[in-house]
Amino acid sequence: MKYNLKSQSGFTLVEVLVATVVLSLGLLGLAGMQTASMRYNQDAYLRSQAVAVANDIIDRMRTNQNGVIAGNYDAVDSRNDIPGDQGCAGTPCTAEQITSQDIREWTDHFRDVYALGAAYVPTLPAGAFGTVTNNTGTYTVVITWNEMGAMNSAESDSTTQTFTITMVL
């Protein structure tokens, strides 16, 4: 039996190698896109949480107009001392007590309220904080947090993000 080498058909080893390299590059690109997608999804999630937290204090202020008029919301910072529970559940409270309760509940978004450690995940990452300031009737709510790098790898990869909303009450 003689074989005619000129009429041989099929893949050569070089063709298989090239196909493997092309497939490998495609899979690496796909993995990179998946990683970037996860990072951007987390960034969008944190931004939406910041919007919700800012709207929470705004809604509380709209509900407690007497506290706003009294200036109780003029300088709120979630990093400051947190007011105690005002016990407003069963009895009527003053505008100042409602403000204290509002601030207490709003700051819960930024801390581990039940001291559960790793079992509790606050609304925003550790180190996040919020402020409310008043400038002649124009209130500014600022939420600040750190977004970590692609894989939450190193502290040096974090970037500070802020969400600011201004309103007139």
C-alpha positions as CSV (number, residue, x, y, z in Angstrom):
1,M,0.0,0.0,0.0
2,K,1.3,3.3,-1.1
3,Y,0.1,6.6,0.2
4,N,0.0,9.7,-1.9
5,L,1.2,12.5,0.3
6,K,0.0,15.2,-2.1
7,S,-3.7,14.2,-1.7
8,Q,-3.6,14.1,2.1
9,S,-6.3,16.1,3.7
10,G,-7.0,17.2,7.3
11,F,-5.5,19.4,9.9
12,T,-1.8,19.9,10.4
13,L,-0.3,20.4,13.8
14,V,0.3,24.1,13.0
15,E,-3.3,24.7,12.2
16,V,-4.4,23.1,15.5
17,L,-1.9,25.3,17.4
18,V,-3.2,28.4,15.8
19,A,-6.8,27.5,16.5
20,T,-5.9,26.8,20.2
21,V,-4.1,30.2,20.5
22,V,-7.1,32.1,18.9
23,L,-9.5,30.2,21.2
24,S,-7.3,31.0,24.3
25,L,-7.2,34.7,23.4
26,G,-11.0,34.8,23.0
27,L,-11.5,33.1,26.4
28,L,-9.1,35.6,28.1
29,G,-11.0,38.5,26.5
30,L,-14.3,37.0,27.8
31,A,-12.9,36.7,31.3
32,G,-11.7,40.3,31.2
33,M,-15.1,41.5,30.1
34,Q,-16.8,39.5,32.9
35,T,-14.4,41.0,35.5
36,A,-15.1,44.5,34.3
37,S,-18.8,43.9,34.2
38,M,-18.8,42.7,37.9
39,R,-16.8,45.8,39.0
40,Y,-19.1,48.2,37.1
41,N,-22.1,46.4,38.5
42,Q,-20.8,46.8,42.1
43,D,-20.1,50.5,41.4
44,A,-23.6,51.0,40.2
45,Y,-25.0,49.2,43.1
46,L,-23.1,51.4,45.6
47,R,-24.2,54.5,43.8
48,S,-27.9,53.4,43.9
49,Q,-27.5,52.7,47.6
50,A,-26.1,56.2,48.1
51,V,-29.1,57.7,46.3
52,A,-31.5,55.7,48.5
53,V,-29.7,56.8,51.7
54,A,-29.7,60.5,50.6
55,N,-33.4,60.3,49.8
56,D,-34.1,58.7,53.1
57,I,-33.0,61.8,55.1
58,I,-34.7,64.1,52.6
59,D,-38.0,62.3,53.1
60,R,-37.5,62.5,56.9
61,M,-36.9,66.2,56.7
62,R,-40.0,66.7,54.5
63,T,-42.1,64.9,57.1
64,N,-40.7,66.9,60.0
65,Q,-41.1,70.4,58.8
66,N,-41.1,71.8,62.4
67,G,-37.7,70.3,63.0
68,V,-36.4,71.8,59.7
69,I,-37.8,75.2,60.7
70,A,-36.2,74.9,64.2
71,G,-32.8,74.2,62.5
72,N,-32.4,70.7,63.9
73,Y,-31.2,69.3,60.5
74,D,-28.8,72.2,59.8
75,A,-25.5,70.4,60.5
76,V,-25.9,66.6,60.5
77,D,-22.8,64.3,60.2
78,S,-23.1,60.5,60.5
79,R,-19.6,60.4,62.0
80,N,-20.7,62.4,65.0
81,D,-22.2,61.1,68.2
82,I,-25.4,59.3,67.5
83,P,-28.5,60.4,69.4
84,G,-30.1,57.8,71.7
85,D,-33.5,56.2,71.0
86,Q,-36.2,58.8,71.6
87,G,-38.9,56.2,72.4
88,C,-41.4,57.8,70.0
89,A,-43.1,54.5,69.2
90,G,-46.0,54.8,71.7
91,T,-46.0,58.4,72.7
92,P,-46.0,61.7,70.8
93,C,-42.7,63.3,70.4
94,T,-41.5,66.9,69.9
95,A,-40.0,68.0,66.6
96,E,-36.5,67.9,68.2
97,Q,-37.1,64.3,69.4
98,I,-38.3,63.3,66.0
99,T,-35.2,64.9,64.5
100,S,-33.0,62.9,66.9
101,Q,-34.8,59.7,66.0
102,D,-34.5,60.5,62.3
103,I,-30.7,61.1,62.6
104,R,-30.3,57.9,64.7
105,E,-32.1,55.8,62.1
106,W,-30.4,57.5,59.1
107,T,-26.9,56.9,60.6
108,D,-27.8,53.1,60.8
109,H,-27.1,53.0,57.0
110,F,-23.4,53.7,57.7
111,R,-22.7,51.3,60.6
112,D,-23.1,47.8,62.1
113,V,-26.1,48.6,64.2
114,Y,-26.4,45.1,65.8
115,A,-22.6,44.6,66.3
116,L,-22.8,41.4,64.3
117,G,-19.4,42.0,62.7
118,A,-19.0,40.0,59.5
119,A,-22.5,38.7,59.6
120,Y,-23.9,42.2,59.0
121,V,-23.3,44.3,55.9
122,P,-24.2,48.0,56.1
123,T,-25.9,49.7,53.2
124,L,-22.6,51.3,52.2
125,P,-19.0,50.0,52.7
126,A,-17.0,50.7,55.8
127,G,-15.8,54.2,56.1
128,A,-18.8,55.7,54.3
129,F,-20.5,58.7,55.8
130,G,-23.2,61.3,55.1
131,T,-23.6,64.9,55.9
132,V,-26.5,67.4,55.7
133,T,-25.8,71.1,55.7
134,N,-27.9,74.2,55.5
135,N,-26.9,77.3,53.5
136,T,-29.7,79.9,54.0
137,G,-32.6,77.4,53.3
138,T,-30.8,75.3,50.7
139,Y,-30.0,71.9,52.2
140,T,-27.2,69.8,50.7
141,V,-27.0,66.1,51.4
142,V,-23.6,64.5,50.6
143,I,-22.9,60.7,50.8
144,T,-19.2,59.7,50.6
145,W,-17.8,56.2,50.2
146,N,-14.8,54.3,48.9
147,E,-15.0,52.1,45.9
148,M,-12.4,49.4,45.8
149,G,-10.5,48.2,42.8
150,A,-11.6,45.5,40.4
151,M,-11.3,42.6,42.9
152,N,-11.5,44.6,46.1
153,S,-7.8,43.9,46.3
154,A,-5.9,46.6,48.0
155,E,-6.7,49.7,50.0
156,S,-4.6,51.7,47.6
157,D,-6.9,50.8,44.7
158,S,-9.9,52.5,46.3
159,T,-11.3,55.8,45.0
160,T,-13.5,58.2,46.9
161,Q,-16.9,58.7,45.4
162,T,-19.6,61.2,46.4
163,F,-23.2,61.6,45.7
164,T,-24.6,65.1,46.3
165,I,-28.2,66.3,46.2
166,T,-29.4,69.8,46.9
167,M,-32.9,70.8,47.9
168,V,-34.9,73.7,49.2
169,L,-37.5,73.0,51.9
